[in-house]
Amino acid sequence: MKNDAMEQEGSRPSVEPVTTGEAARGREESHIKMLLKEHWTLICGLVFVSFGFFLLLEFKPESLAQKLGIGIPIEVGFAFIIAWVVGMTVEREARRELSDHANKQAVTISENVFKYLYSVDLPRDVFDLVEEYVFKQKVIKTSQLLVFDLTSEIIEGDWIAMNCEFDYRIKNISSEDVDYPVRFHASKVSGLNEPKVGDVGLKSLIIGSEEIEEAEFQDIDDADEDNVGQQKFSKNVTLRPGEEKRIRVNFSQYKRVNDNDLFQTNAISLCTELRVHYNAEMMNLFWEPVHPSEKFDREMNRQAGTKNACKIAEIDSPLLPKHGIFIWWNKIPAREETPPGEIHYPEVQGK
């Protein structure tokens, strides 16, 4: 074994270390090449002028051909020298102007990048807001589906149970691990008229391929402090750089037959789809995007006017944090029936 090791070690090619002298010679050669490249016109000019003066001193020109043979190298040499002087002067001035311009542009950009790009003097507070909620966002939603169901029967008085399903994908767009809080809010009823029946609250939560046990639901509820009229749920999810996970949430909350609901996204959402199932024989349904465009890209209504109506809306442009969708509905008043043989005439105004 020892011999094998020695043989293997001896078979490796030897690498001679670079000495300090060799490194110095290498730097000197590079410097000489740089000087030759930068001042070759001056060198050529001096060579031609020197050669011309040598001929002039060595031979006394008498004929026109001899004078031209000596004068041309001298003139060419002076032309090279003049070209070098002009080039160095113009280049130095151009470099100075370019450097000054670059410094001014850098100062302008550093003071206000939006003013430089869009000719808008954006206040610093606005820039800080954009920086916080756009540029510093490490996690985004690549897609988002929201499904609300308002088809339940009236529970007590004018209460109904609204079922909510959120299905979206989150992606870590940063270069580091991120603990992202999966958050959602539900309406919280408090008071003497609170319904005593009905299955409301968190029903299921699936993160990636992991279905969260029901035993953890209370901890998820306690992780975020509730507001008046609002029950908050939260659970952290760790995402590696570039990692994407699917989140599916299902919960139910009490609503009145004349009520509303506001959905706001917690992260930038690239695209959003909304579906609302409702009983069109019992209620009217309305909605509006909380978004600068103030409109949906597509809207449709399936089985309109029936007990199983479904309105669908899609937004292709991104939603920023706290953008969302506001929906509201009201109960259709019961129609008054006219007894047989009795005719009601409309009242004439202005009598």
Salt bridges, closest charged atoms under 4 A:
GLU91 OE2 - ARG95 NH2 2.55
GLU93 OE2 - ARG96 NH2 2.48
ASP100 OD2 - ARG96 NH1 3.05
ASP128 OD1 - ARG124 NE 3.12
ASP158 OD1 - ARG256 NH1 2.97
ASP167 OD2 - ARG246 NH2 2.61
GLU176 OE2 - LYS138 NZ 2.30
GLU216 OE1 - LYS235 NZ 3.52
ASP226 OD2 - LYS188 NZ 3.33
GLU243 OE1 - ARG240 NH1 3.76
GLU244 OE2 - ARG169 NE 3.10
ASP261 OD1 - LYS255 NZ 3.02
GLU273 OE2 - ARG275 NE 2.78
GLU314 OE1 - ARG298 NE 2.56
ASP316 OD1 - ARG298 NH2 2.74
GLU342 OE2 - HIS344 NE2 2.80
